[in-house]
Amino acid sequence: MDNELFFIVNPNSGSNKGRIWDEISAYLTENNIKFGCYLTKSAGDAIDNIPKILAEGHRNLIVLGGDGTTNEVVNGIFSQTAVPYSEICLGSIPMGTANDWNRYYGWENDYKASIERLLKHNITKQDVGVVTFTENGDRKTKYFINSIGFGFDAEIVKMTNSLSHEQRGKEITYLLSLLKCLLKCKKHNVTIESNDFNFNGKVLSISIANGKYSGGGMQQTPDAIINDGAYDISIFGDIGKFFVIRNVSKLYNSTIKQITNKNVVFARTENNIKVTYDCPTFAETDGEIIGDSPYEISMIKGGLNVID
């Protein structure tokens, strides 16, 4: 069972709404590839069921879904203690709307090519983000593998998540959400504290990332390396809305760091980070909305075995 591919399938992910799973399962059966599967039933279902799946002996977990489903599986892995995470491997066949984590690894939408790649079982160890935040008066912890975003970044994700799966499946959706959020998003005072980096001032958007892609292909942290033990940070501070519009293309063509403006800051740190807003807020981790500040961010360096 240890070598078996076990698929966690989100039947509502992407524009195909999971129908592709019938094709994939038939292909696996026809080619005598051993596999198991679990179809998620609702938001958060993967988190709850990963401990049960691991208890059955499955160790090669393959996500058939998007960033949100992957984030749930990661939280299921790292919130349980019965099975050491060093024994668990995570793979993916992208089927969501953003697929930013998959984009970093260059996974294809061709499921046959993806399965061949999974069967080779090459492993990359990547860093895992840990964030503690406030929700309903309690401190809670979540895990992420791509990025955590605040302000404008989180507003875009929240708006996009409110759309139908068909709308989210269109490439232009994130750009339209960006422009709509820009019209209503306000800047707030933020303090960012780390042993080797500090910031205090008005902020429109913040991204703290392991990976270089977010928001359906934007590159707010284009130099980020997913297993270098460090976070790349981009801060868009007290800047105007027309400044953002003029530079939107740079978010998509990896030239954002060419901007020379004192209110646009880029940094990198291997230390823990604390982000505190002066007002109630929310953040996004790998496309999932979480609660209020202060946010205390740490890292499990090389904590996740990725089938690359």
NUMIMI-612985 format. One record per residue (C-alpha): z, x, y. Coordinates in steps of 0.001 Angstrom, whole numbers, padded with zeros to 6 digits, always signed. Layout:
ZXY
...
REM end
This chain:
+000000+000000+000000
+000661+002934+002355
-003106+003644+002677
-004051+000004+003194
-005345-001142+006575
-003237-004020+007834
-004843-006052+010609
-002904-007881+013306
-005445-010415+014542
-005230-012377+017779
-007517-015359+017079
-007560-016254+020798
-008492-012822+022131
-011750-012225+023956
-014699-014533+024375
-015251-014837+020594
-011774-016366+020123
-011235-014446+016916
-014278-015793+015079
-015388-012235+014469
-012461-011839+012033
-014330-013911+009438
-017185-011403+009593
-014865-008404+009455
-012819-009688+006512
-016029-010466+004607
-017333-006963+005336
-014088-005382+004124
-014160-007432+000918
-017825-006675+000226
-017165-002942+000595
-014021-002953-001564
-011817-001810+001311
-008176-002707+000732
-006658-004638+003601
-004041-007132+004630
-003786-009282+007725
-001581-011382+009946
-002996-013854+012489
-000782-014253+015539
+000158-017793+016473
+001348-017484+020068
+002295-015038+022810
+005065-012714+021598
+004433-013542+017941
+003317-009999+017067
+006543-008511+018463
+008644-010826+016297
+006645-010234+013113
+006086-006464+013141
+009520-005806+011533
+008593-008190+008672
+005187-006549+008246
+006787-003095+008115
+009420-004333+005649
+006579-005299+003302
+005523-001645+003268
+002542-001695+005639
+002211+001420+007801
-001394+001463+009090
-001429-001312+011678
-004840-002191+013104
-005023-004437+016161
-007927-006837+016396
-007476-008005+019946
-007070-006720+023472
-004534-004729+025470
-002016-007574+025363
-001992-007795+021570
-001784-004012+021317
+001155-004036+023721
+002946-006611+021552
+002427-004525+018409
+003719-001401+020175
+006809-003290+021331
+007316-004541+017790
+007133-000985+016458
+009507+000590+018953
+012043-002238+019232
+012850-002076+015506
+014884+000685+013863
+014426+000096+010121
+011246+002201+009839
+010923+005490+011793
+007999+005260+014206
+006843+008660+012922
+005814+006871+009688
+003697+004224+011441
+000053+004569+012542
-001734+002365+015063
-005463+001717+015165
-007691-000802+016890
-010932-002725+016878
-011381-003846+020508
-011888-007575+020978
-010109-008373+024236
-011242-008671+027833
-010031-005421+029398
-009638-002992+026472
-008433-000232+028793
-006452+001612+026134
-009380+001437+023709
-011678+002674+026465
-009691+005918+026700
-010294+006669+023014
-013934+005609+023143
-013649+002817+020588
-016844+000816+020119
-017353-002943+019944
-019280-002347+016694
-016662-003268+014090
-018518-001498+011257
-018470+001802+013171
-014807+001210+014045
-013863+000621+010388
-015607+003835+009337
-013647+005669+011996
-010370+004065+010890
-010951+005063+007268
-011281+008730+008281
-007666+008406+009444
-007675+011173+012045
-004366+011075+013909
-003617+011776+017581
-000022+011702+018760
+000263+010023+022131
+003066+009400+024599
+004816+006034+024839
+006210+004655+028075
+009632+003011+028262
+010669+000779+031166
+013977-000945+031814
+013900-003794+034342
+015780-006911+035466
+014991-010379+034133
+017152-013460+034666
+020023-011212+035691
+019882-009078+032535
+018519-005571+031993
+015706-005494+029435
+013503-002787+027941
+009781-002812+027167
+007351-000196+025855
+003824+000567+027022
+001087+002997+025994
-001360+002863+028884
+000153+002132+032291
+002649+000238+034402
+001525-001234+037716
+003252-002708+040765
+002269-004722+043813
-001453-005316+044182
-002067-003914+040689
+000336-006423+039110
-000992-009296+041241
-004517-008727+039886
-003241-008817+036307
-001202-011966+036906
-004191-013754+038436
-006543-012624+035661
-004091-013717+032954
-004076-017216+034444
-007826-017593+033837
-009420-019011+030715
-010526-016643+027941
-014158-017395+028828
-013606-016408+032461
-011720-013260+031485
-014580-012234+029218
-016932-011740+032175
-017242-008216+033575
-017069-009389+037172
-013745-011197+036669
-011505-008230+037521
-013483-007409+040650
-013266-011001+041865
-009535-011080+041103
-009150-007840+043038
-010809-009308+046129
-008871-012597+045928
-005533-010808+045527
-006362-008505+048392
-006511-011459+050782
-002997-012655+049941
-001131-009551+048746
+001566-008198+051081
+002930-004683+051390
+006628-004109+050658
+009049-001243+051089
+009437+000768+047901
+011497+003781+046883
+010198+005999+044077
+012639+008611+042775
+012102+011455+040316
+013482+014970+039987
+010285+016508+041374
+008727+013643+043342
+010071+011139+045849
+008470+008475+048007
+009801+005880+050434
+007695+003498+052488
+005467+000451+052566
+003255+000114+049512
+000290-002055+048604
-000086-000871+045000
+001356+001640+042530
+000106+002771+039129
+002131+005019+036814
+000041+005881+033794
-000447+007677+030510
-004115+006700+030454
-006860+006762+033056
-008151+003169+032834
-006595-000096+033987
-007724-003518+035191
-010851-003630+033068
-012184-000153+033757
-010664+000848+037088
-009577+004485+037251
-006521+004642+039482
-005354+007760+037624
-008645+009437+036623
-007068+012743+035545
-004420+011220+033260
-004110+012645+029743
-002533+010318+027235
-000535+012979+025362
+000391+015618+027961
+004021+014516+028302
+003536+013540+031947
+002881+010466+034058
+000065+010395+036605
+001006+008374+039693
-001241+006770+042298
+000255+005149+045387
-001728+003072+047863
+000725+002812+050707
+000440+001370+054210
-003331+000917+054166
-005548-001876+055452
-007467-004375+053372
-010843-003240+054688
-009960+000307+053675
-009510-000957+050111
-012802-002860+050181
-014674+000214+051444
-013284+002289+048582
-013454-000180+045690
-016385+001680+044125
-014251+004836+043910
-011840+002954+041628
-014635+002538+039105
-016522+005843+039335
-013510+008195+038977
-013756+009563+042551
-010676+007818+043955
-008848+011126+044398
-011496+012223+046890
-009914+009876+049449
-008178+011828+052198
-005600+009535+053745
-001904+010278+054267
-001063+006825+052905
-002858+007397+049604
-000756+009641+047374
-001383+011127+043948
+001264+012900+041885
+002227+013901+038361
+005680+014210+036836
+007228+014974+033459
+010547+013504+034584
+012020+010020+034523
+011044+007746+037418
+012928+004990+039238
+011019+002387+041283
+013001+000063+043569
+011580-002711+045741
+013377-004217+048754
+012495-007747+047594
+012084-009720+044342
+008941-008638+042517
+007284-008223+039121
+005255-005537+037372
+002642-005299+034635
+002705-003130+031538
-000602-002817+029664
-001654-006132+031200
+001583-008002+030419
+003852-009278+033209
+007498-008166+033244
+010461-008789+035566
+012132-007390+038656
+013208-003993+040009
+014843-001558+039784
+012448-000167+037179
+013687+002870+035256
+010781+004580+033493
+011072+007216+030785
+008840+008487+027983
+008820+009060+024228
+006642+012157+024171
+004174+012171+021281
+005924+009112+019878
+002942+007118+018609
+000544+008053+015789
-002865+006775+016852
-005728+006566+014357
-008346+008139+016602
REM end
